[in-house]
Every structure is written in structure tokens, then in C-alpha cells.
Amino acid sequence: MLHGDFAITGGVLGYFVAALIFGILNGLVKPILKILAFPLMLMTVGLFSFVLNMIVIWLAKYALGILAFEGIGIHVEHIAAYFYAGLLLAIANFFIHWLTRK
């Protein structure tokens, strides 16, 4: 836990719904963001991907707010929590890609 700055509420169902939202956003929205941010990715030698992960987390928080599942949500208090959560998302994406490579 990031000292209370980042939390997914709703228990096991909350984690499942948040993972589903993250999966959909990573599969559909993040590739579009990568194409749009390609010049920035080149200029920062790929470090801008952390900002893209932060955007995906913000979009997931926004989507869960719009869908209004009762008791399920993502709570982020500070920009540092977005960064750390984005870093964890990048590590998780790395391992998923590593495990599913051909």
C-alpha cells in the first residue's frame, strides 16, 4: 500500500472490476495514447510511458466513477501515488508480456 494514497475499494469484487477496467483500457486506449505520444516517447527515451500509465490509472478511476458500482472505486490522493501506481502497472505489464511472449 502506498501509505493510504492509493486504494481500490470493494473487496475481491472491487479488485476484479478494477482489473477488468485496467485490462480494457490497456488493450484499447493505451495503444492509441502511445501513437499520439510517440514524439514525446522518442524525446524522453521511453520515460513518457510512465505518464501514459498515470493517465490510464486516472481514466480507470474516472470510468469507475461514471459506472457507479456501489462500494467499488479507486481512490488516489496525490500525484506521487499516480506515479507509484503507474510504476507498478508498468512492472505488471512487463511480466504479462514476458509470460505471454511467443
N, C-alpha and C positions, 0 to 999 in steps of 0.2 A: 504494500500500500504506500502511496506517496504522501504520507503524513496528513491524510484526510483531504488532500487536494483533488483527488480523482476517485470516483466511486461509481459502481454500477449497482443500482438498487433493484430489488425484486427477486432476490434469491436465485435459485437454479433457472427458473423461467426467465428472469431478467438477463442472466448470462447468455442463455440460449437465444433470446430475441436480439440482444446486442451483437452477438456473434453473427447472426443472420444478417442484420443490418450492415455490419462491417464487411461481411463477405460480399454482399450485393454492391456496396459502394466501392470496394476494392476491385471487383470484377467489371463494373460498368462505368463508374465515374472516374476512378483514378487513371485509367489509360487515357481518357480524354484530357484530364489535367496534365498528364505527362507530355502529351503532344503540344498543348498550349504553352507549357512551361519549358519546352525544350531549350530555347536560348538561355534561360536562366540556369538550367541544369548544366549546360556547357560552360557558362561563365563561372559557376561555383563548383565545378568538377563533381557534380552529383550531390552536393550537400543540400541543395534545394529540395531534395526528396524528403528530408525531414519536415520541411514546411508543408509539403503536399500531404504527408501523414497527419500533420496537425489539422489541415483543412478537412481531411476525411473524418477525423475524430469530431471536429466541430459539426460537420454535416450529419454524422450519426446522432449526435446529441440533438440537433435540430429536428431530424427525422423522427426520433423517438418522442420529442415534444409535440410534433404535429400528429403523430399516430395516436397519442394519448392513451397508451396502455396503462391501466390502473396500477400504480405502485412500481412501475418499471421506468427507469430513466438513467441517464448518465449525468453525473454532477462533476463539473470541473470548475475549480475556484480561481486558479491563477494560470498565467501563460506558461510558467515553468511546468505545470502539470500537463499541459498540452504537449510540451516538448518531450517530457519523460514518457508519456503515454505513446507519443509518436515514435520514440526510440524503441519502446517495447513492441510496437506494431511492426516496425522495420525488422527487428530481430525475428519476430514470429513469421513474417513474410519470407525472410531468408530461409528459415528452416522448412517452411512449407514448400517453397520452390526447390530446395535441396532434396527433400524427401520424394517429391513427385517428378524429378527430372528423369529423362529417358536414358 
